């Protein structure tokens, strides 16, 4: 079969669609012909869809949905209407069946299937399920037997039980097929490549969708397998900066250490940055991380208030954040903290506790969000429903943001924005130092500037000021 895979993510700076690369590899490995239409670089979406469908004549179209929205309360953008336009255009130019997938789709598959009026979808990993779906569509098999398949039957949406790929099989599968992607442009416009060392997340943060998307069971890639892919990215594709896209690279410590040791063994040294938890980064791990070229760590702290960490179901304490900070400073590894203000039980006192602790810790940078996006099937959504933030029949597909009733919303926004204005290392969306995704940042990457986000936004501020750009 001829299978057209479409990247529907239009956000800038662009992020390499790693999931599509894995899917393309699986489709071709199953004996099908695959092509990727990457709409992130399209200047004429209608024209590119028409031209690609006309030239390739796909038997099936797979559309990847990376995000439902930007999860940013102060500048909320809902992506589903744009994706619906893409689906409508595909239907206009071909009768080929459409299958939806990707992390955004996996969060709320039934709701998105109905909203986009599409018959089929795959929840979670698609490397096995999607080829099975292709076989069913081609030979008339039973979709009800495909793990993770979602499909419509009349007015009903049926969701099959998800079957994630176990570790052993994960390591026997082919590496992601990046040949069909414009890797050079992703590096030039997006500033980095990406790689994943494991799948799944066993943490229980109340707002997070990672366990929904990848499952709670951690499944590890062999360090040798990771290093093989790193060598291809660096030596064959010329990638000079990487993001390790695990939900938390250092959980568990042992696997992260093994990956770094394999990198050291092979002499792999490249600039890279990971997400980490402040819970368990040992001095041994952080020493290895630095030795392999890591030039910045982003810790997902969410708060530096003891009670808020408990309310958010974080597995670490303020003292753990302090310890991680101290080790990084001793080893001279730049680090930032990601924070989330407004969660359940937030008060003026907990906000000020976090800000006071930041002043004492002095991280290189802080990325802060105000308000918590409520996604279905999370504990956060349950809490918001109990507090009557939304009605029972609201499916939460459209963005809904929670700010605890125990803190005044306007005071919270004003306080955080004032703190950002007086601290050059503190970034919040839509502030004067906001985390915008626009052409100015793409321009910075095109000029060859690489680094963790705070270095990019320092340059962003310089250029914005020089151009009298309103940020």
Secondary structure as UniProt FT lines:
FT   STRAND          2..7
FT   HELIX           18..29
FT   TURN            30..31
FT   STRAND          33..38
FT   HELIX           39..41
FT   HELIX           45..56
FT   STRAND          60..64
FT   HELIX           73..75
FT   HELIX           80..93
FT   STRAND          97..101
FT   HELIX           103..107
FT   HELIX           109..116
FT   STRAND          120..122
FT   TURN            127..128
FT   HELIX           129..139
FT   HELIX           143..145
FT   TURN            147..148
FT   STRAND          149..153
FT   TURN            154..155
FT   STRAND          156..159
FT   HELIX           167..172
FT   TURN            179..180
FT   HELIX           183..190
FT   STRAND          193..195
FT   STRAND          198..199
FT   TURN            206..207
FT   HELIX           210..214
FT   STRAND          219..220
FT   HELIX           223..231
FT   HELIX           232..236
FT   STRAND          241..244
FT   TURN            249..250
FT   HELIX           253..266
FT   STRAND          271..276
FT   TURN            278..279
FT   HELIX           283..291
FT   TURN            292..293
FT   STRAND          294..302
FT   HELIX           306..311
FT   TURN            312..313
FT   HELIX           318..331
FT   STRAND          335..341
FT   TURN            344..345
FT   HELIX           348..361
FT   STRAND          365..370
FT   STRAND          372..373
FT   TURN            376..377
FT   HELIX           379..386
FT   TURN            387..388
FT   TURN            392..393
FT   STRAND          401..402
FT   TURN            405..406
FT   HELIX           409..422
FT   TURN            424..425
FT   STRAND          426..428
FT   TURN            429..430
FT   TURN            432..433
FT   HELIX           439..446
FT   TURN            447..448
FT   HELIX           453..466
FT   TURN            467..468
//
